[in-house]
Amino acid sequence: MSDVTCKMELDCSGLNCPLPILKTKKAIDSLQSGEVLKMTATDPGSVNDMASWAKRTGNELVSHTESGNAHTFLIRKK
């Protein structure tokens, strides 16, 4: 993960479904192909939501880490 450069960071802490996905989509739309978004969320449902959203949209879920109740996702735009 240390070799991935994030172009943008998005903090969705405290937001519940579907807001993290909606905000992630908006952020990803503003990036160029190949750029990486770092998104942090506290909603436990975001783990499954982000995995299925990435698969459905063709974007790459580079990594998911968990620290306490915070989930951090690195998503590369297709």
Buried (B, 14 or more C-beta within 10 A) or exposed (E): EEEEEBBBEBBBEEBEBEBBBEBBEEBBEEBEEEBBBBBBBBBEBBBEBBEEBBEEBEBBBBBBEEEEEEBBBBBBBE
